[in-house]
Amino acid sequence: MLWTRLATALRFIALLMISEFVRAGLIVAFLPLVAGRLGLSSAQVGSLVGAHYLMDALAKGPVGLVTQRLGVGGALVGSTLLGFAVLLSLLAGAAFWPLLVLAAAWGVFYAALWPSVMAASQQYARPGYQARALSVTNLSVAPGIALGTLGVGQLMLRSPTQVPALLLWLQGAALLLALSLARQRLESPAVTERWNAQWRRVAALLPAAFAQMLAPGLMVTLFYPLLRRLNLTLGDLLGPAVLGGLCLLGALLLAGRLADKLSPRAVLGPGLLLLAATFGLAGWSAELLTRWLWPLCALIGLGYGTFVAGWNGLVGQTLPPQQRAAAWGVVMATEALGYSLGPVLGGALWASGGVRVFWLGGGVFLLAQLYYALSSKRLTGEEQRPAEVAEK
């Protein structure tokens, strides 16, 4: 068991999973396909989505600070209610400008979700299990996002009339979970260290947080163009993807144990170097990428699982315990900015270099590892004592 209060931690994680399912299903699958029927142009859909994600990214730090001081319940309930408002307004055929305001407001409140869940997971984590608890929490949303994107997309093609009801029912489940957590507060334990020393260590994380999310962001808009270049279908990726997922899970569990027992740095560096080497191989040629697709997917899974365990362990050790939600928000906002720049660079490099765009990703991972090696004195090496999350 990874958490001292398992039921409460699982409620936080379930809320995050369902919320990400609804958001992915709405933004990626539902809205683009019904925009014309709702009287929205492609540019207006892009503006709605962009406003939501921009406010989500920019508000993570400030909203995290507010939830740390006032409690997470109000923001979580507000986020689910605004999600309902966006869904119902779309179905009612609301005009663009009211939708834009609602989408932006939803982004502000949604910004509290990830920092709150990560802070709660960290503070509930059993002593000696922090890296594993955070890594499991971080990756637990992947099924929600994948099912929201692909599952709702398939349902839109086969039975589109069922999609609005599905999204509304799931958003209702998210509201019930948020209400069950409405009285949760994140405690702020007293510390003797000066706040500026604590936040200097947080600031030391930010360049690498930006860079290491830029690398996977390179491939966001290149997934289907890459399949066409390799002459592959989604069915051809099923086996390699399952293998990569199993390797990721195995690496995550083993590396998380090592990160908790030894040090996050003991697994963070090897994970980054393995990702750098794998991206370098993948960018050698389209023929090599196709021929070695299975082992490359396995290596990416091993590298990413190892990296995630080390990264979450390092962040968990570094963040100031009395302001964890705010600090998580700052780190995750920086990651989001790196991830948002990735598609811009990836698209530009794809046009001229094709699969060699992977080389840029490999170089970014190498730079991130070099940064960690050079900034070791600026980051804490001691694990913070887990705090507790209490109810009023």
Secondary structure as the mmCIF struct_conf table of DSSP 4:
data_model
#
loop_
_struct_conf.conf_type_id
_struct_conf.id
_struct_conf.beg_label_comp_id
_struct_conf.beg_label_asym_id
_struct_conf.beg_label_seq_id
_struct_conf.end_label_comp_id
_struct_conf.end_label_asym_id
_struct_conf.end_label_seq_id
STRN STRN1 TRP A 3 TRP A 3
BEND BEND1 THR A 4 ARG A 5
HELX_RH_AL_P HELX_RH_AL_P1 LEU A 6 ALA A 24
HELX_RH_PI_P HELX_RH_PI_P1 GLY A 25 PHE A 30
HELX_RH_AL_P HELX_RH_AL_P2 LEU A 31 VAL A 34
TURN_TY1_P TURN_TY1_P1 ALA A 35 GLY A 39
HELX_RH_AL_P HELX_RH_AL_P3 SER A 42 LEU A 70
BEND BEND2 VAL A 72 VAL A 72
HELX_RH_AL_P HELX_RH_AL_P4 GLY A 73 LEU A 91
TURN_TY1_P TURN_TY1_P2 ALA A 92 GLY A 93
HELX_RH_AL_P HELX_RH_AL_P5 PHE A 96 TYR A 110
TURN_TY1_P TURN_TY1_P3 ALA A 111 ALA A 112
HELX_RH_AL_P HELX_RH_AL_P6 LEU A 113 TYR A 124
STRN STRN2 ALA A 125 ALA A 125
HELX_LH_PP_P HELX_LH_PP_P1 ARG A 126 ARG A 126
TURN_TY1_P TURN_TY1_P4 PRO A 127 GLY A 128
HELX_RH_AL_P HELX_RH_AL_P7 GLN A 130 LEU A 139
TURN_TY1_P TURN_TY1_P5 SER A 140 VAL A 141
HELX_RH_AL_P HELX_RH_AL_P8 ALA A 142 ALA A 146
HELX_RH_PI_P HELX_RH_PI_P2 LEU A 147 GLY A 151
HELX_RH_AL_P HELX_RH_AL_P9 VAL A 152 ARG A 158
HELX_RH_3T_P HELX_RH_3T_P1 PRO A 160 GLN A 162
HELX_RH_AL_P HELX_RH_AL_P10 VAL A 163 SER A 180
TURN_TY1_P TURN_TY1_P6 LEU A 181 ARG A 183
STRN STRN3 GLN A 184 LEU A 186
BEND BEND3 GLU A 193 GLU A 193
HELX_RH_AL_P HELX_RH_AL_P11 TRP A 195 GLY A 217
TURN_TY1_P TURN_TY1_P7 LEU A 218 LEU A 222
HELX_RH_AL_P HELX_RH_AL_P12 PHE A 223 LEU A 230
TURN_TY1_P TURN_TY1_P8 ASN A 231 ASN A 231
HELX_RH_AL_P HELX_RH_AL_P13 LEU A 234 LYS A 261
TURN_TY1_P TURN_TY1_P9 LEU A 262 LEU A 262
TURN_TY1_P TURN_TY1_P10 PRO A 264 PRO A 264
HELX_RH_AL_P HELX_RH_AL_P14 ARG A 265 ALA A 282
TURN_TY1_P TURN_TY1_P11 GLY A 283 GLY A 283
BEND BEND4 TRP A 284 TRP A 284
HELX_RH_AL_P HELX_RH_AL_P15 ALA A 286 ARG A 291
TURN_TY1_P TURN_TY1_P12 TRP A 292 TRP A 292
HELX_RH_AL_P HELX_RH_AL_P16 LEU A 293 THR A 318
BEND BEND5 LEU A 319 LEU A 319
HELX_RH_3T_P HELX_RH_3T_P2 PRO A 321 GLN A 323
HELX_RH_AL_P HELX_RH_AL_P17 ARG A 324 GLY A 353
HELX_RH_3T_P HELX_RH_3T_P3 GLY A 354 ARG A 356
HELX_RH_AL_P HELX_RH_AL_P18 VAL A 357 LEU A 374
TURN_TY1_P TURN_TY1_P13 SER A 375 SER A 375
HELX_RH_3T_P HELX_RH_3T_P4 SER A 376 ARG A 378
BEND BEND6 LEU A 379 LEU A 379
BEND BEND7 GLU A 382 GLU A 382
HELX_LH_PP_P HELX_LH_PP_P2 GLU A 383 ALA A 387
STRN STRN4 VAL A 389 GLU A 391
#
